[in-house]
């Protein structure tokens, strides 16, 4: 899908959605391969302007990705480990899990929302300005756990506030100062600030809360102990740069404060959330999605669209969302100035439609992503289909192959496919792969079509450990 069509789709849907949810103003942008390729806005700000890419909204819990990045920066420098116990750095937390009867909380548990604290929206949203001394007293007084650590996902603002305290203790610097110095300033995120009072007044967006009498301005809050979970203000332009850094994690690219492997680690599943069947929309068929929490980011594995990475922000006066699709390079950002503006809904709809069209127009051939040895195996399989040769099978089959299916039966099955489809060659259909050791591809014959699938072993010189050649419909998997 080209940028102009993606922009037109986004503009149309954002305008309709803003009207549907009665948000005063929404700024949004499309990112492609790390670049902001389209930015616009709908509605009006307090001064009557249409919001744009440089206007600054509170981004609330999207802040968690910045906090997680700060923790991983310190980890990469050897200042802490993710399996370190929280009490190593914050001794007053040593007894937090006693009531739940579980093990000690680790840094990684906090990052992945797996520490056992109960879900605390919207309680956490009203604690941002809490003084550090008051926060420490709150923790020392005891926290009620919902479950023992590492036994299930619970969305915890408190957990990220604790991570902010860890960052400060380990670095010897104020948490907010460290994020500015190590992340915001090096990346040129000049609009991104914890303290709204430092944002130019002509760019700071007023948030609104719904009441029975209508929308009323939501007072600004000052930074405090809970800033690490939701205290940042930012713009579409800055967030496009932030999203671009995560998109670039799959290949060496521009310099970034955080190592690309750590940025990838943030986008992996660390704590399972839930799975759901999403109903079909006008653009995308019904599909199954499994969601997990990474480190400061939500990871969704969509059976049709592939992996999507995101995070929302909801706060009194504001709602926001950033979402991207690593495989296609597309991403979308939306910032609204109404309490808990459901930006995730519209960003999910827009990006799914764009990625669905991208899939249709850019069929992915995985041939280049598999091992060279896998490509060799594909050619070997094609030669066996054309003319079976036991000496070739002897060289290429792993020991389990003849144990799993007698050689004579396997040969007869392959020769049966050859008799049904005739002389064949590799089809132009893209190769499918889920790992460098696996490939599925199609054979076009003079009389019909078949598919072949091969999985190689982990030997030093990999061998074929699973082989399917069939004219039957392709199952979801061909091995357990």
TORKOL-382965 format. One record per residue (C-alpha): residue in three letters; x, y, z. Coordinates in steps of 0.1 Angstrom, whole numbers, plus 5000, padded with zeros to 4 digits. Each point is the difference from the previous one (the first is absolute). Layout:
AlaXYZ
...
***
This chain:
Unk500050005000
Unk501550344990
Unk500150295024
Unk497350204983
Unk497449735003
Unk501049925036
Unk499850375009
Unk496550034984
Unk498849695019
Unk501450135032
Unk498650354996
Unk496549874993
Unk499949765029
Unk501550245025
Unk497550274992
Unk497149755004
Unk501349865032
Unk500650345017
Unk496450094993
Unk498849665014
Unk501850045033
Unk499650385003
Unk503750085005
Unk500950374997
Unk503149944981
Unk502149714986
Unk503550024985
Unk501249704981
Unk502749884977
Unk501149714978
Unk503549865002
Unk501749794972
Unk503449855006
Unk500850245028
Unk498950324982
Unk496950215007
Unk498449994965
Unk496750165009
Unk498750215028
Unk496850185006
Unk497350075025
Unk496350045005
Unk497950215023
Unk501350325016
Unk502350105029
Unk499150275025
Unk501450274978
Unk497949884970
Unk502949834981
Unk499849664985
Unk502549795019
Unk503249914983
Unk503249785003
Unk501850255023
Unk497250055026
Unk500749845033
Unk497549765017
Unk500549805032
Unk500849654988
Unk499449835034
Unk500949635000
Unk501950024968
Unk502650135024
Unk500649645011
Unk502149934969
Unk502350285009
Unk500449875036
Unk500649644987
Unk502750144976
Unk501750175029
Unk500149685020
Unk501449814971
Unk502650274994
Unk501349945036
Unk499849634994
Unk502150024969
Unk502650205019
Unk500249735026
Unk498450215028
Unk497249765007
Unk498649664988
Unk496449934992
Unk500049705023
Unk501250215029
Unk497650025029
Unk498350345004
Unk501050015037
Unk503650004989
Unk499550374990
Unk496950095021
Unk500549825033
Unk496650125013
Unk498349784975
Unk501449675014
Unk496749905016
Unk497650094972
Unk499249654989
Unk499849845035
Unk496250015000
Unk499849834967
Unk502449735010
Unk502050034968
Unk503650054991
Unk501850345001
Unk499250254973
Unk502650044973
Unk500750304977
Unk498849814970
Unk496749925017
Unk499350375003
Unk500950064964
Unk497749734987
Unk497050075024
Unk500649675017
Unk500850115035
Unk496649915014
Unk498850355009
Unk496350054993
Unk498950194969
Unk499950365011
Unk498450224973
Unk498750265008
Unk501550015035
Unk503550054986
Unk498950294978
Unk499250225030
Unk503449935017
Unk502450154975
Unk500950305021
Unk500649805032
Unk503350115017
Unk502849745000
Unk500050005038
Unk496249935001
Unk500449734974
Unk502749835020
Unk497850015031
Unk497149854980
Unk502249714989
Unk501449955034
Unk496649995015
Unk499249694978
Unk498449934966
Unk497249744996
Unk500949744973
Unk497549854977
Unk502249694993
Unk503549885006
Unk502650134976
Unk500449834967
Unk496649835001
Unk498050234977
Unk499750344984
Unk498750305019
Unk500250354986
Unk501950205027
Unk500750375000
Unk501649945034
Unk502549764985
Unk501250274976
Unk500250265028
Unk502349755018
Unk502149964969
Unk500450385000
Unk501449985035
Unk502349724990
Unk501450214971
Unk500650295024
Unk501849785026
Unk502149814975
Unk501050314979
Unk500350245029
Unk498050254979
Unk496450115001
Unk498049774978
Unk498650284978
Unk503550154996
Unk501449674988
Unk497249954974
Unk500650344987
Unk503849974998
Unk500249644988
Unk496949974977
Unk498150324992
Unk503050234993
Unk502149764979
Unk496949924978
Unk499150364996
Unk496649965017
Unk499850375008
Unk496250015005
Unk500049705025
Unk500050125036
Unk498949885034
Unk499250355013
Unk497250164980
Unk501250345013
Unk503049974978
Unk498049964968
Unk499350324980
Unk496550125008
Unk499150024964
Unk500749634995
Unk498749855032
Unk496649844995
Unk497350045026
Unk498349685011
Unk496349965007
Unk497949785022
Unk496449914994
Unk497450105026
Unk496250015000
Unk500350374990
Unk502449934971
Unk503750004995
Unk502050195026
Unk503850085001
Unk502049755019
Unk502650175023
Unk503749934992
Unk501949795025
Unk503750035010
Unk502649734997
Unk500549765029
Unk500749655011
Unk497549854974
Unk501550194970
Unk501749684988
Unk496749844993
Unk498250284982
Unk501650345004
Unk501250094966
Unk498650264975
Unk500949964964
Unk499150074964
Unk499249804969
Unk503450114985
Unk502049895030
Unk498149675003
Unk500649924964
Unk503750015007
Unk499549785031
Unk498049754980
Unk502650014973
Unk502749895024
Unk498049685008
Unk499349944963
Unk503850024994
Unk500749735026
Unk499949724974
Unk503050134980
Unk503150215006
Unk499150364995
Unk500350355013
Unk501650055034
Unk497749965030
Unk500850025037
Unk498549655006
Unk501649704984
Unk497849864972
Unk499949665016
Unk498650165032
Unk497450184979
Unk499149664985
Unk499849855035
Unk497550265010
Unk497849884970
Unk500049645010
Unk497349825021
Unk500949995037
Unk496649975017
Unk496949854983
Unk496950225002
Unk497249844980
Unk498949874966
Unk496950104981
Unk498249954967
Unk499650344983
Unk496950024978
Unk500450084964
Unk499950374990
Unk499550154965
Unk503849974994
Unk501249705019
Unk498549655005
Unk499449845034
Unk503249915017
Unk501549875032
Unk502350235020
Unk502149915031
Unk501250295021
Unk503050005024
Unk501950275018
Unk503650064991
Unk502150265018
Unk498050325000
Unk498249894968
Unk497049784991
Unk500849724975
Unk497149864978
Unk500549694979
Unk497250024973
Unk499449674982
Unk499450194968
Unk502050325002
Unk503049885020
Unk501650195029
Unk498850345011
Unk501650205028
Unk498350285019
Unk499250195031
Unk497150225011
Unk499850295024
Unk497050095019
Unk499850285026
Unk497650265013
Unk499750244970
Unk501849794974
Unk500249674981
Unk502749894976
Unk501449704981
Unk503049904979
Unk500049684979
Unk502249864973
Unk500449694979
Unk503749904998
Unk499749794969
Unk498550274977
Unk501650305017
Unk496650185004
Unk499050165033
Unk497350245013
Unk499950255029
Unk496950185014
Unk499850255028
Unk496650135014
Unk499250255027
Unk497049845016
Unk500249775031
Unk500949654989
Unk499550084963
Unk499949654985
Unk502850054976
Unk500849634999
Unk496749934982
Unk500650234971
Unk503749934997
Unk499349635000
Unk497450044973
Unk502250234978
Unk503149795003
Unk498349674994
Unk498450144968
Unk503350134987
Unk501949685008
Unk497349784984
Unk500350204968
Unk503849995003
Unk499949625003
Unk497949984969
Unk502350224980
Unk503349885014
Unk499949625003
Unk503049915021
Unk502449744987
Unk501949855029
Unk502649834978
Unk502750255009
Unk499449965038
Unk500749625001
Unk503349835004
Unk502149944969
Unk499849645010
Unk496250025000
Unk500150134965
Unk502249704990
Unk497649775017
Unk497150144979
Unk501949924968
Unk500749655013
Unk496349945007
Unk499150134965
Unk502549754985
Unk498549715021
Unk496550104987
Unk501249984964
Unk502049685005
Unk500549835033
Unk503649915009
Unk500749815032
Unk503650115000
Unk498950365001
Unk497549925028
Unk502849825019
Unk502250314999
Unk497250255010
Unk497649815023
Unk500550035037
Unk500049675019
Unk496450055012
Unk498650024965
Unk499949624992
Unk499049935036
Unk497050244997
Unk498949854967
Unk501449714982
Unk502150104970
Unk498049804975
Unk496750165012
Unk501550354997
Unk501449934966
Unk496649874988
Unk498250305013
Unk502450244982
Unk499849814968
Unk496250005003
Unk500150385001
Unk502350004970
Unk497549784980
Unk497150235009
Unk501650344991
Unk502449894973
Unk503450164993
Unk500350305023
Unk502050315009
Unk499950245029
Unk497050234999
Unk500350385001
Unk497950005031
Unk502050155030
Unk501849765023
Unk498649995035
Unk502349965030
Unk499650035038
Unk503749925008
Unk503250004980
Unk500049625001
Unk496549964984
Unk498550084966
Unk496749934983
Unk499750054963
Unk497949894970
Unk500749794970
Unk498250074967
Unk499649684979
Unk498749944965
Unk497049835015
Unk499550165034
Unk501650185030
Unk501549875032
Unk501750165030
Unk503249895018
Unk501150085035
Unk503449925016
Unk501450055035
Unk503749965006
Unk501749865031
Unk502350195024
Unk503149804989
Unk503250184992
Unk499249924964
Unk496250005002
Unk498149714985
Unk496349964990
Unk498149895031
Unk496550054986
Unk498749994964
Unk496650034986
Unk499149994963
Unk496250004994
Unk497250114977
Unk497750035030
Unk499050345015
Unk502850155022
Unk499449945037
Unk500950265025
Unk503149805010
Unk501549674988
Unk501849915032
Unk499450035038
***
